[in-house]
Amino acid sequence: MKSLSEGRKMFLSVMVTFVIYAIIFILFEDYDRAFRQPFKEASDWHLLLFSVIIMTLLAWMLHRYAQSMDQRISREQMAKESRLRRELTQNISHELKTPVASILGYTDTILDNPDLDSQTLHQFIVRTNSQAHRLTSLLQDLSTLNRMDYAADMINKERTDISAIVAEITEETALSLSQRQMTLRNCLPQGIIIKGDPSLIYSIFRNLFNNSMIYAGKDTTIEITAEDRGTEWHFTFRDDGQGIDSEHLPRLFERFYRIDKGRSRAEGGTGLGLAIVKNAVMLHGGTITAKSQPGEGLQFDFTLKK
């Protein structure tokens, strides 16, 4: 069932209030009258007719105002969506341009210089491969966001073991954590089960891992905890790294927003990780917040409905 617009809601609420008031006023002409009585005087019928005319006029005016209000809201929403689409298109174009230009640059150099020594050739191939992986990651993240934006109703939710998913990610990231001299404290209890989309649940925790590995710094610790709150699980994902300034927090979940652009790109970040995290959490009936202070690490608190 299609939800009512803001203008319709306003119109109906005012009209219902007016009708109730009119019924009370007409049927109980005096406030000290205990019971309803039939109209005996012509003035009562005149009052009724006058009230109907006034109510009809008011209804027409409110209807026109509601239509105008809906049209204004619709125009503002369309303008906002258009602006966001333009910004998103520009950001995507910019993000795609860098790896594509690098791949073309390396491959053109190889083709134009068939006598390159084997060491230089190997370096160019390695760099080309790295940029291709970055491009693949970006396209995968864009595909995930599009799936959540435009096909949310088609996402299949099933029995999902979050504890097992985090254990899998722990194994996958063990080498990267070791190279960065980072420690992981997985404090999740066994058997955290929710009804959700396994791939999106995986994306939530994997992107939080990636974010900490990029920004927390060496010799830091990542800690994951969970609390059972009846109908939902409350998760805390924190690190004790360098943290971020509070001015970045309101925009932390925006698409392509980066705190340190050079570092994020160097580490292979797409700028979409935290946007995926927020959308995936919301699709599972949860909320997410972030808090941080420079030098005190970064903490994410989020919930997932069971």
Contacts in CASP RR format, 6 or more apart in sequence:
PFRMAT RR
TARGET T0000
AUTHOR 0000-0000-0000
METHOD contacts of the structure
MODEL  1
MKSLSEGRKMFLSVMVTFVIYAIIFILFEDYDRAFRQPFKEASDWHLLLF
SVIIMTLLAWMLHRYAQSMDQRISREQMAKESRLRRELTQNISHELKTPV
ASILGYTDTILDNPDLDSQTLHQFIVRTNSQAHRLTSLLQDLSTLNRMDY
AADMINKERTDISAIVAEITEETALSLSQRQMTLRNCLPQGIIIKGDPSL
IYSIFRNLFNNSMIYAGKDTTIEITAEDRGTEWHFTFRDDGQGIDSEHLP
RLFERFYRIDKGRSRAEGGTGLGLAIVKNAVMLHGGTITAKSQPGEGLQF
DFTLKK
4 12 0 8 1.000
5 66 0 8 1.000
5 70 0 8 1.000
5 73 0 8 1.000
6 69 0 8 1.000
6 70 0 8 1.000
6 73 0 8 1.000
7 65 0 8 1.000
7 66 0 8 1.000
7 67 0 8 1.000
7 69 0 8 1.000
7 70 0 8 1.000
7 73 0 8 1.000
8 66 0 8 1.000
8 70 0 8 1.000
10 62 0 8 1.000
10 65 0 8 1.000
10 66 0 8 1.000
10 69 0 8 1.000
11 62 0 8 1.000
11 63 0 8 1.000
11 65 0 8 1.000
11 66 0 8 1.000
14 62 0 8 1.000
15 59 0 8 1.000
15 62 0 8 1.000
18 55 0 8 1.000
18 58 0 8 1.000
19 55 0 8 1.000
22 51 0 8 1.000
22 55 0 8 1.000
25 51 0 8 1.000
26 44 0 8 1.000
26 47 0 8 1.000
26 48 0 8 1.000
26 51 0 8 1.000
27 36 0 8 1.000
28 36 0 8 1.000
29 44 0 8 1.000
39 45 0 8 1.000
39 48 0 8 1.000
88 255 0 8 1.000
88 256 0 8 1.000
91 255 0 8 1.000
91 256 0 8 1.000
92 142 0 8 1.000
92 256 0 8 1.000
95 138 0 8 1.000
95 256 0 8 1.000
95 270 0 8 1.000
95 271 0 8 1.000
96 135 0 8 1.000
96 138 0 8 1.000
98 265 0 8 1.000
99 131 0 8 1.000
99 132 0 8 1.000
99 134 0 8 1.000
99 135 0 8 1.000
99 138 0 8 1.000
100 135 0 8 1.000
102 127 0 8 1.000
102 128 0 8 1.000
102 131 0 8 1.000
103 128 0 8 1.000
103 131 0 8 1.000
103 132 0 8 1.000
103 135 0 8 1.000
106 124 0 8 1.000
106 125 0 8 1.000
106 127 0 8 1.000
106 128 0 8 1.000
106 131 0 8 1.000
107 124 0 8 1.000
107 128 0 8 1.000
109 116 0 8 1.000
109 124 0 8 1.000
110 116 0 8 1.000
110 121 0 8 1.000
110 124 0 8 1.000
110 125 0 8 1.000
116 124 0 8 1.000
134 268 0 8 1.000
134 269 0 8 1.000
134 270 0 8 1.000
137 268 0 8 1.000
137 269 0 8 1.000
137 270 0 8 1.000
138 270 0 8 1.000
138 272 0 8 1.000
141 270 0 8 1.000
141 271 0 8 1.000
141 272 0 8 1.000
141 273 0 8 1.000
141 276 0 8 1.000
142 272 0 8 1.000
144 200 0 8 1.000
144 203 0 8 1.000
144 272 0 8 1.000
144 276 0 8 1.000
145 255 0 8 1.000
145 272 0 8 1.000
145 275 0 8 1.000
145 276 0 8 1.000
145 279 0 8 1.000
147 155 0 8 1.000
148 155 0 8 1.000
148 200 0 8 1.000
148 276 0 8 1.000
148 279 0 8 1.000
148 280 0 8 1.000
148 283 0 8 1.000
149 279 0 8 1.000
152 283 0 8 1.000
155 197 0 8 1.000
155 200 0 8 1.000
155 283 0 8 1.000
156 197 0 8 1.000
157 195 0 8 1.000
157 196 0 8 1.000
157 197 0 8 1.000
157 284 0 8 1.000
158 195 0 8 1.000
158 196 0 8 1.000
158 197 0 8 1.000
158 198 0 8 1.000
159 193 0 8 1.000
159 195 0 8 1.000
159 196 0 8 1.000
160 193 0 8 1.000
160 194 0 8 1.000
160 195 0 8 1.000
160 196 0 8 1.000
160 197 0 8 1.000
160 198 0 8 1.000
160 201 0 8 1.000
161 191 0 8 1.000
161 192 0 8 1.000
161 193 0 8 1.000
162 188 0 8 1.000
162 191 0 8 1.000
162 192 0 8 1.000
162 193 0 8 1.000
162 194 0 8 1.000
162 201 0 8 1.000
162 205 0 8 1.000
162 226 0 8 1.000
162 233 0 8 1.000
162 304 0 8 1.000
163 188 0 8 1.000
163 189 0 8 1.000
163 190 0 8 1.000
163 191 0 8 1.000
163 192 0 8 1.000
164 191 0 8 1.000
165 198 0 8 1.000
165 201 0 8 1.000
165 202 0 8 1.000
165 205 0 8 1.000
166 186 0 8 1.000
166 188 0 8 1.000
166 205 0 8 1.000
166 224 0 8 1.000
167 186 0 8 1.000
168 202 0 8 1.000
169 202 0 8 1.000
169 205 0 8 1.000
169 206 0 8 1.000
169 209 0 8 1.000
170 184 0 8 1.000
170 186 0 8 1.000
172 206 0 8 1.000
173 184 0 8 1.000
173 209 0 8 1.000
173 213 0 8 1.000
176 213 0 8 1.000
177 183 0 8 1.000
177 184 0 8 1.000
177 213 0 8 1.000
177 222 0 8 1.000
180 213 0 8 1.000
180 217 0 8 1.000
180 218 0 8 1.000
181 218 0 8 1.000
181 219 0 8 1.000
182 212 0 8 1.000
182 213 0 8 1.000
182 216 0 8 1.000
182 217 0 8 1.000
182 218 0 8 1.000
182 219 0 8 1.000
182 220 0 8 1.000
182 221 0 8 1.000
182 222 0 8 1.000
183 220 0 8 1.000
183 221 0 8 1.000
183 222 0 8 1.000
184 221 0 8 1.000
184 222 0 8 1.000
184 223 0 8 1.000
184 224 0 8 1.000
185 221 0 8 1.000
185 222 0 8 1.000
185 223 0 8 1.000
185 224 0 8 1.000
186 224 0 8 1.000
187 223 0 8 1.000
187 224 0 8 1.000
187 225 0 8 1.000
187 226 0 8 1.000
188 224 0 8 1.000
188 225 0 8 1.000
188 226 0 8 1.000
189 226 0 8 1.000
192 226 0 8 1.000
192 233 0 8 1.000
193 306 0 8 1.000
194 201 0 8 1.000
194 233 0 8 1.000
194 284 0 8 1.000
194 304 0 8 1.000
194 305 0 8 1.000
194 306 0 8 1.000
195 305 0 8 1.000
195 306 0 8 1.000
196 284 0 8 1.000
197 280 0 8 1.000
197 283 0 8 1.000
197 284 0 8 1.000
200 280 0 8 1.000
200 283 0 8 1.000
200 284 0 8 1.000
201 280 0 8 1.000
201 284 0 8 1.000
201 304 0 8 1.000
203 273 0 8 1.000
203 276 0 8 1.000
203 277 0 8 1.000
203 280 0 8 1.000
204 276 0 8 1.000
204 277 0 8 1.000
204 280 0 8 1.000
204 281 0 8 1.000
204 302 0 8 1.000
205 224 0 8 1.000
205 237 0 8 1.000
207 273 0 8 1.000
207 274 0 8 1.000
207 276 0 8 1.000
207 277 0 8 1.000
208 237 0 8 1.000
208 277 0 8 1.000
208 300 0 8 1.000
209 222 0 8 1.000
210 269 0 8 1.000
210 273 0 8 1.000
211 273 0 8 1.000
211 274 0 8 1.000
211 298 0 8 1.000
212 220 0 8 1.000
212 222 0 8 1.000
212 237 0 8 1.000
212 239 0 8 1.000
212 298 0 8 1.000
213 267 0 8 1.000
214 263 0 8 1.000
214 264 0 8 1.000
214 267 0 8 1.000
214 268 0 8 1.000
214 269 0 8 1.000
215 241 0 8 1.000
215 242 0 8 1.000
215 243 0 8 1.000
215 244 0 8 1.000
215 259 0 8 1.000
215 260 0 8 1.000
215 263 0 8 1.000
215 298 0 8 1.000
216 222 0 8 1.000
216 239 0 8 1.000
216 240 0 8 1.000
216 241 0 8 1.000
216 242 0 8 1.000
216 243 0 8 1.000
216 297 0 8 1.000
216 298 0 8 1.000
217 241 0 8 1.000
217 242 0 8 1.000
220 239 0 8 1.000
220 240 0 8 1.000
220 241 0 8 1.000
220 297 0 8 1.000
221 239 0 8 1.000
221 240 0 8 1.000
222 237 0 8 1.000
222 238 0 8 1.000
222 239 0 8 1.000
223 236 0 8 1.000
223 237 0 8 1.000
223 238 0 8 1.000
223 239 0 8 1.000
224 235 0 8 1.000
224 236 0 8 1.000
224 237 0 8 1.000
225 235 0 8 1.000
225 236 0 8 1.000
226 233 0 8 1.000
226 234 0 8 1.000
226 235 0 8 1.000
226 236 0 8 1.000
227 233 0 8 1.000
227 234 0 8 1.000
227 236 0 8 1.000
229 303 0 8 1.000
230 306 0 8 1.000
231 305 0 8 1.000
231 306 0 8 1.000
232 285 0 8 1.000
232 286 0 8 1.000
232 303 0 8 1.000
232 304 0 8 1.000
232 305 0 8 1.000
232 306 0 8 1.000
233 303 0 8 1.000
233 304 0 8 1.000
233 306 0 8 1.000
234 301 0 8 1.000
234 302 0 8 1.000
234 303 0 8 1.000
235 300 0 8 1.000
235 301 0 8 1.000
235 302 0 8 1.000
235 303 0 8 1.000
235 304 0 8 1.000
236 299 0 8 1.000
236 300 0 8 1.000
236 301 0 8 1.000
237 299 0 8 1.000
237 300 0 8 1.000
237 302 0 8 1.000
238 297 0 8 1.000
238 298 0 8 1.000
238 299 0 8 1.000
238 300 0 8 1.000
239 297 0 8 1.000
239 298 0 8 1.000
239 299 0 8 1.000
240 296 0 8 1.000
240 297 0 8 1.000
241 295 0 8 1.000
241 296 0 8 1.000
241 297 0 8 1.000
241 298 0 8 1.000
242 294 0 8 1.000
242 295 0 8 1.000
242 297 0 8 1.000
243 292 0 8 1.000
243 293 0 8 1.000
243 294 0 8 1.000
243 295 0 8 1.000
243 296 0 8 1.000
243 297 0 8 1.000
243 298 0 8 1.000
244 252 0 8 1.000
244 259 0 8 1.000
244 292 0 8 1.000
244 294 0 8 1.000
244 297 0 8 1.000
244 298 0 8 1.000
245 294 0 8 1.000
246 292 0 8 1.000
246 293 0 8 1.000
248 259 0 8 1.000
249 290 0 8 1.000
249 291 0 8 1.000
249 292 0 8 1.000
251 257 0 8 1.000
252 274 0 8 1.000
252 290 0 8 1.000
253 274 0 8 1.000
253 275 0 8 1.000
253 277 0 8 1.000
253 278 0 8 1.000
253 288 0 8 1.000
253 290 0 8 1.000
254 275 0 8 1.000
255 271 0 8 1.000
255 272 0 8 1.000
255 275 0 8 1.000
256 271 0 8 1.000
256 272 0 8 1.000
257 271 0 8 1.000
257 274 0 8 1.000
258 264 0 8 1.000
258 265 0 8 1.000
258 271 0 8 1.000
264 271 0 8 1.000
277 288 0 8 1.000
277 300 0 8 1.000
277 302 0 8 1.000
278 288 0 8 1.000
281 287 0 8 1.000
281 288 0 8 1.000
281 302 0 8 1.000
281 303 0 8 1.000
281 304 0 8 1.000
282 288 0 8 1.000
284 304 0 8 1.000
284 305 0 8 1.000
285 303 0 8 1.000
285 304 0 8 1.000
285 305 0 8 1.000
286 302 0 8 1.000
286 303 0 8 1.000
286 304 0 8 1.000
286 305 0 8 1.000
287 302 0 8 1.000
287 303 0 8 1.000
288 300 0 8 1.000
288 301 0 8 1.000
288 302 0 8 1.000
288 303 0 8 1.000
289 300 0 8 1.000
289 301 0 8 1.000
289 302 0 8 1.000
290 298 0 8 1.000
290 299 0 8 1.000
290 300 0 8 1.000
290 301 0 8 1.000
291 298 0 8 1.000
291 299 0 8 1.000
291 301 0 8 1.000
292 298 0 8 1.000
292 299 0 8 1.000
END
